Amino acid sequence: MKEEKEKLKVMVSSTVYGIEELLDRIYTLLTTFGYEVWMSHKGTVPVFSSRTAFDNCLQAVTRCDLFLGIITPNYGSGQNPEDPSDLSITHKEILKAIELRKPRWLLAHENVVFARSLLNNLGYRGREKRAELNLKKNQVFSDLRIIDLYEDAIMDHSLPEAVPLDERKGNWVQKFQSDHDGTVFVNAQFFRYQEVEEFIKENFSDRERFYPDGGAS
């Protein structure tokens, strides 16, 4: 009997609130295309009882083959309540994917992109300037660090530390407005399973470089 080929593992990193339908659509698309999908919304992230929820999430980022991050106006949970500067789980996951140079695709809601542009034009460019602002509780934007996360994703940080545009790699972040926009992007990027698999083999075959712990569970 021929041994079944191991599927490519896609880690989907995002908050859940407000985009449940989009996540359902993405899960259906990716599984239909033949991927193994790790998504907390669906309960498919590998979980080990000896680890914290945070450690399980970061380990999933380390072990996945492909990474899909979704940045929404909701910053998400996971911060240490005693440390206001602590980052959300989604933020840490995306930073981990960047650190490991994972093959990654990122979506950002247009409200995040617009808010960053607006604050830049009002003189609040960069996270240090934005830290001077006090965001009141509202139903649209949960935390200004969402913009920090977006800038981490596009590799454009507070000047003069920004990486020159022509030197940035892996900084493509697709803006989306609706669930339809998000699924169009995912469909276009992932539906050619064999091409994606070949891309991984050609560009990410050196596992020691991208899996410092050997990909061990």
C-alpha positions as CSV (number, residue, x, y, z in Angstrom):
1,M,0.0,0.0,0.0
2,K,1.4,3.4,-1.0
3,E,2.2,5.6,1.9
4,E,0.0,8.8,2.0
5,K,2.0,11.9,1.3
6,E,2.2,14.4,4.3
7,K,0.2,17.5,3.7
8,L,1.7,21.0,3.8
9,K,0.7,22.6,7.2
10,V,-0.7,26.1,7.1
11,M,-0.9,28.1,10.3
12,V,-3.6,30.7,10.3
13,S,-2.9,33.5,12.8
14,S,-5.6,36.0,13.7
15,T,-8.0,37.3,16.3
16,V,-11.4,35.7,16.0
17,Y,-14.0,38.4,17.0
18,G,-15.8,39.9,14.0
19,I,-14.2,37.7,11.3
20,E,-15.6,34.3,12.2
21,E,-17.2,33.9,8.7
22,L,-14.0,34.9,7.0
23,L,-12.1,32.3,9.0
24,D,-14.7,29.6,8.2
25,R,-14.3,30.4,4.5
26,I,-10.5,30.3,4.6
27,Y,-10.5,27.0,6.5
28,T,-12.8,25.5,3.9
29,L,-10.7,26.8,1.0
30,L,-7.4,25.6,2.3
31,T,-8.6,22.2,3.3
32,T,-10.3,21.8,-0.1
33,F,-7.0,22.6,-1.8
34,G,-5.3,19.8,0.2
35,Y,-3.6,21.6,3.1
36,E,-3.6,20.7,6.8
37,V,-4.9,23.9,8.4
38,W,-3.9,24.9,12.0
39,M,-6.4,27.5,13.2
40,S,-7.4,28.2,16.8
41,H,-10.9,29.2,15.7
42,K,-11.4,25.6,14.4
43,G,-9.6,23.9,17.3
44,T,-7.0,22.4,14.9
45,V,-3.8,23.9,16.4
46,P,-1.7,21.0,18.0
47,V,-2.1,21.4,21.7
48,F,0.1,19.8,24.4
49,S,-1.0,19.8,28.0
50,S,2.5,20.3,29.3
51,R,2.6,23.8,27.6
52,T,0.8,27.1,28.1
53,A,-1.6,28.2,25.4
54,F,0.9,30.8,24.4
55,D,3.7,28.2,24.0
56,N,1.4,26.0,22.0
57,C,0.7,28.8,19.6
58,L,4.3,29.8,19.1
59,Q,5.3,26.1,18.7
60,A,2.7,25.8,15.9
61,V,4.3,28.8,14.1
62,T,7.7,27.1,14.4
63,R,6.4,23.8,13.0
64,C,4.1,24.9,10.2
65,D,5.2,25.0,6.6
66,L,3.3,28.1,5.6
67,F,2.0,31.0,7.6
68,L,-1.2,33.1,6.9
69,G,-1.7,36.1,9.2
70,I,-4.7,38.3,9.3
71,I,-4.5,41.8,10.9
72,T,-7.9,43.2,12.0
73,P,-8.9,46.3,14.0
74,N,-9.2,44.0,17.0
75,Y,-5.7,43.6,18.6
76,G,-6.6,40.4,20.4
77,S,-5.9,38.8,23.7
78,G,-3.0,37.1,25.5
79,Q,-1.2,40.1,27.1
80,N,0.0,40.0,30.6
81,P,-2.6,42.2,32.5
82,E,0.2,43.4,34.8
83,D,2.3,44.5,31.9
84,P,0.5,47.0,29.6
85,S,3.4,46.8,27.1
86,D,3.0,43.1,26.6
87,L,2.0,42.0,23.1
88,S,-1.1,40.0,22.0
89,I,-0.7,36.4,21.0
90,T,-1.4,37.2,17.3
91,H,1.3,39.9,17.4
92,K,3.8,37.5,18.8
93,E,2.9,34.8,16.3
94,I,3.4,37.1,13.4
95,L,6.7,38.4,14.8
96,K,7.8,34.7,15.3
97,A,6.9,33.9,11.6
98,I,9.0,36.9,10.5
99,E,11.9,35.9,12.8
100,L,11.9,32.4,11.4
101,R,11.5,33.7,7.9
102,K,8.5,31.5,7.3
103,P,6.9,31.5,3.8
104,R,4.1,33.9,4.8
105,W,1.1,35.7,3.4
106,L,-0.5,38.6,5.3
107,L,-3.9,40.4,5.2
108,A,-4.7,43.7,6.9
109,H,-8.1,45.3,7.2
110,E,-8.4,48.6,5.4
111,N,-9.3,50.3,8.7
112,V,-5.9,49.5,10.1
113,V,-4.2,50.9,7.0
114,F,-6.4,54.0,7.1
115,A,-5.8,54.7,10.8
116,R,-2.0,54.5,10.3
117,S,-2.1,56.9,7.4
118,L,-4.4,59.3,9.3
119,L,-2.2,59.4,12.4
120,N,0.9,59.8,10.3
121,N,-0.7,62.9,8.7
122,L,-1.6,64.3,12.1
123,G,2.0,64.1,13.3
124,Y,1.8,60.8,15.1
125,R,4.2,58.8,12.9
126,G,5.8,55.8,14.6
127,R,5.0,53.9,17.7
128,E,6.7,56.3,20.1
129,K,4.5,59.1,18.9
130,R,1.4,57.0,19.0
131,A,2.1,56.0,22.6
132,E,1.4,59.6,23.5
133,L,-2.2,59.1,22.6
134,N,-4.9,57.7,24.9
135,L,-7.4,55.6,22.9
136,K,-10.9,55.6,24.5
137,K,-12.8,52.4,24.5
138,N,-14.8,52.0,21.3
139,Q,-16.3,49.4,18.9
140,V,-14.0,50.0,16.0
141,F,-10.4,50.0,17.1
142,S,-9.3,48.1,20.2
143,D,-5.6,49.1,20.6
144,L,-3.3,51.4,18.7
145,R,-0.7,48.6,18.8
146,I,-2.5,47.1,15.9
147,I,-0.7,49.7,13.8
148,D,2.6,48.6,15.4
149,L,1.7,45.1,14.2
150,Y,1.0,46.3,10.7
151,E,4.3,48.1,10.6
152,D,6.1,45.0,11.8
153,A,4.5,43.1,9.0
154,I,5.5,45.6,6.3
155,M,8.9,46.1,7.9
156,D,8.4,49.9,8.2
157,H,9.1,51.0,11.7
158,S,9.7,54.4,13.3
159,L,12.1,56.5,11.3
160,P,15.1,56.5,10.9
161,E,15.0,52.7,11.7
162,A,12.8,51.8,8.7
163,V,14.3,49.3,6.3
164,P,14.6,51.0,2.8
165,L,11.7,50.0,0.7
166,D,13.9,48.4,-2.0
167,E,15.6,46.2,0.6
168,R,12.5,44.8,2.3
169,K,11.7,41.1,1.6
170,G,8.5,39.3,2.7
171,N,6.8,42.7,3.4
172,W,3.8,42.2,1.1
173,V,0.6,42.8,3.2
174,Q,-2.7,42.7,1.2
175,K,-5.4,45.2,2.2
176,F,-8.9,43.8,2.5
177,Q,-12.3,45.3,3.2
178,S,-14.7,42.4,3.0
179,D,-14.8,38.7,3.5
180,H,-14.9,38.4,-0.3
181,D,-11.7,40.4,-0.6
182,G,-9.9,38.1,1.9
183,T,-11.1,34.8,0.3
184,V,-10.1,36.1,-3.2
185,F,-6.5,36.7,-1.9
186,V,-6.3,33.3,-0.2
187,N,-7.7,31.5,-3.3
188,A,-5.2,33.2,-5.6
189,Q,-2.2,32.5,-3.4
190,F,-2.9,28.9,-2.3
191,F,-5.0,27.1,-4.9
192,R,-2.0,25.8,-6.9
193,Y,-1.0,23.3,-4.2
194,Q,1.8,21.7,-6.3
195,E,3.3,25.0,-7.2
196,V,3.3,26.1,-3.6
197,E,4.9,22.8,-2.6
198,E,7.6,23.2,-5.2
199,F,8.2,26.7,-4.1
200,I,8.8,25.4,-0.5
201,K,11.2,22.8,-1.7
202,E,13.2,25.2,-3.8
203,N,13.4,28.1,-1.3
204,F,13.0,26.6,2.1
205,S,14.7,23.2,1.9
206,D,17.3,24.0,4.6
207,R,15.2,23.1,7.6
208,E,17.9,23.9,10.1
209,R,17.8,27.5,9.0
210,F,14.1,27.9,9.6
211,Y,13.5,25.3,12.4
212,P,16.1,26.1,15.0
213,D,14.7,23.3,17.3
214,G,14.5,20.9,14.5
215,G,10.7,21.2,14.3
216,A,10.4,19.0,17.4
217,S,7.1,18.9,19.2
